[in-house]
Amino acid sequence: MEIKIGEEFRPSPYLKKVYYIYFVIAVLTGILTWYIPLIIASLEYWWYVYPAIILVTLGLVLSLGFVLYWLPRYYESIRYVLEKDEIVWKRGVWFKRTGIVPYNRITNIDIVQGPIYRHYGIATLKIQTAGYSGRPGAETRIDGVENYEELRNMILKMVHKKKAEAVEVYDESDDRNVLRELRAIRKLLEDIHKKLG
């Protein structure tokens, strides 16, 4: 999939498979670790344990139904756009979230790829900014990208371009204006100090 400036793109379809794999892992490690001891205990104390087994089974079926409903919709909701000045992202099924990350604030882009992502040839780009949102860590992430190196390089080119434009806009008269303002502030502070002192 070729990503172009101004055109919306979505994660790889492999991301949906990865979400299902994570769900299966969660069921195996979270629910079945409780389920198997219940079955063993039911051999001796069946009158106490059978209601628990029924509740756990019901919870498992409801979880499976929820995941089968929610995961495809969540995957379909994920959208990204590389604009001329910023990255725009959208996601969410019930609670829609939209964010904007200006290129001139981006400080770092990490490529994150666990074993399951690596198996499918996808990665997540974690985009960090210079304190733009006030949150530590990544400002946003671009999940499930197949051509992650190319996308990272494309974003970094936009970052360097924006920073170069900012340097070109710099005007030495700005320095003189700042210096003039600083001198005026210093004079005011000296006058206040003389009056108080």
ZAMARGU-4260 file (C-alpha; in steps of 0.2 Angstrom, whole numbers, plus 5000, padded with zeros to 4 digits):
<rodrens>
0) 5000/5000/5000 | 5007/5017/4995 | 5004/5031/5007 | 5002/5048/5000 | 5002/5066/5008
5) 4983/5071/5010 | 4976/5054/5008 | 4968/5043/5021 | 4976/5026/5025 | 4972/5012/5037
10) 4982/4998/5045 | 4986/4982/5037 | 4972/4969/5038 | 4985/4958/5048 | 4982/4970/5062
15) 4964/4962/5064 | 4972/4945/5065 | 4984/4951/5078 | 4970/4957/5089 | 4961/4940/5088
20) 4978/4932/5093 | 4979/4943/5108 | 4961/4939/5113 | 4965/4920/5112 | 4981/4923/5123
25) 4971/4933/5135 | 4958/4919/5136 | 4971/4905/5138 | 4980/4914/5152 | 4966/4923/5160
30) 4951/4913/5160 | 4956/4895/5157 | 4969/4897/5172 | 4953/4899/5183 | 4942/4887/5173
35) 4953/4871/5174 | 4955/4871/5193 | 4936/4873/5194 | 4934/4858/5184 | 4946/4848/5195
40) 4938/4854/5210 | 4921/4850/5203 | 4925/4831/5204 | 4925/4832/5223 | 4914/4847/5227
45) 4902/4847/5213 | 4888/4856/5222 | 4898/4871/5226 | 4908/4872/5210 | 4895/4869/5196
50) 4888/4886/5198 | 4905/4894/5196 | 4909/4884/5181 | 4892/4889/5173 | 4896/4908/5177
55) 4914/4906/5170 | 4907/4898/5154 | 4894/4912/5153 | 4908/4925/5155 | 4918/4916/5141
60) 4904/4916/5129 | 4899/4934/5132 | 4917/4939/5130 | 4919/4930/5114 | 4903/4938/5108
65) 4909/4955/5113 | 4926/4953/5104 | 4918/4946/5088 | 4907/4962/5088 | 4919/4975/5094
70) 4936/4970/5086 | 4931/4972/5067 | 4922/4988/5071 | 4937/4995/5080 | 4949/4990/5066
75) 4938/4998/5053 | 4937/5014/5064 | 4956/5017/5063 | 4962/5030/5051 | 4977/5040/5048
80) 4981/5055/5036 | 4998/5063/5033 | 4994/5081/5029 | 5007/5094/5024 | 5009/5101/5042
85) 5003/5087/5053 | 4998/5069/5056 | 4979/5066/5059 | 4973/5050/5067 | 4955/5044/5071
90) 4949/5028/5080 | 4935/5022/5091 | 4919/5012/5091 | 4909/5020/5104 | 4920/5034/5110
95) 4928/5042/5095 | 4945/5050/5097 | 4954/5061/5085 | 4971/5068/5087 | 4983/5080/5078
100) 5002/5079/5079 | 5011/5093/5070 | 5027/5089/5061 | 5037/5103/5069 | 5034/5095/5087
105) 5040/5077/5082 | 5056/5073/5091 | 5057/5054/5088 | 5049/5040/5080 | 5051/5022/5087
110) 5047/5006/5077 | 5039/4993/5089 | 5038/4975/5083 | 5034/4961/5094 | 5035/4942/5089
115) 5017/4941/5082 | 5019/4958/5073 | 5035/4952/5066 | 5027/4936/5060 | 5015/4946/5050
120) 5028/4959/5044 | 5019/4974/5052 | 5025/4986/5066 | 5019/5001/5076 | 5026/5018/5074
125) 5027/5027/5091 | 5028/5046/5088 | 5035/5056/5102 | 5034/5075/5103 | 5042/5089/5112
130) 5029/5090/5127 | 5015/5095/5115 | 5002/5086/5125 | 5009/5086/5142 | 5009/5067/5143
135) 5025/5057/5145 | 5029/5044/5131 | 5022/5043/5113 | 5010/5057/5108 | 5002/5044/5096
140) 5005/5028/5087 | 5002/5022/5069 | 4997/5003/5072 | 4999/4989/5060 | 5009/4996/5046
145) 5017/4985/5033 | 5030/4997/5025 | 5035/5004/5042 | 5052/5009/5037 | 5046/5019/5022
150) 5032/5027/5032 | 5045/5032/5046 | 5057/5040/5033 | 5042/5049/5025 | 5037/5057/5041
155) 5055/5061/5046 | 5057/5070/5029 | 5042/5080/5033 | 5049/5084/5050 | 5065/5090/5043
160) 5057/5100/5030 | 5046/5109/5043 | 5061/5112/5054 | 5071/5119/5039 | 5056/5130/5034
165) 5056/5137/5052 | 5075/5141/5051 | 5072/5150/5034 | 5058/5161/5042 | 5070/5166/5056
170) 5073/5185/5055 | 5088/5194/5064 | 5076/5209/5067 | 5067/5197/5079 | 5083/5196/5090
175) 5084/5215/5090 | 5066/5216/5096 | 5068/5203/5109 | 5084/5212/5115 | 5074/5229/5116
180) 5060/5221/5126 | 5073/5213/5138 | 5081/5229/5141 | 5065/5238/5144 | 5060/5224/5157
185) 5077/5226/5165 | 5075/5245/5167 | 5057/5242/5174 | 5064/5230/5187 | 5079/5242/5191
190) 5066/5256/5194 | 5055/5245/5205 | 5071/5239/5215 | 5076/5258/5218 | 5058/5262/5224
195) 5058/5247/5236 | 5076/5248/5241
</rodrens>
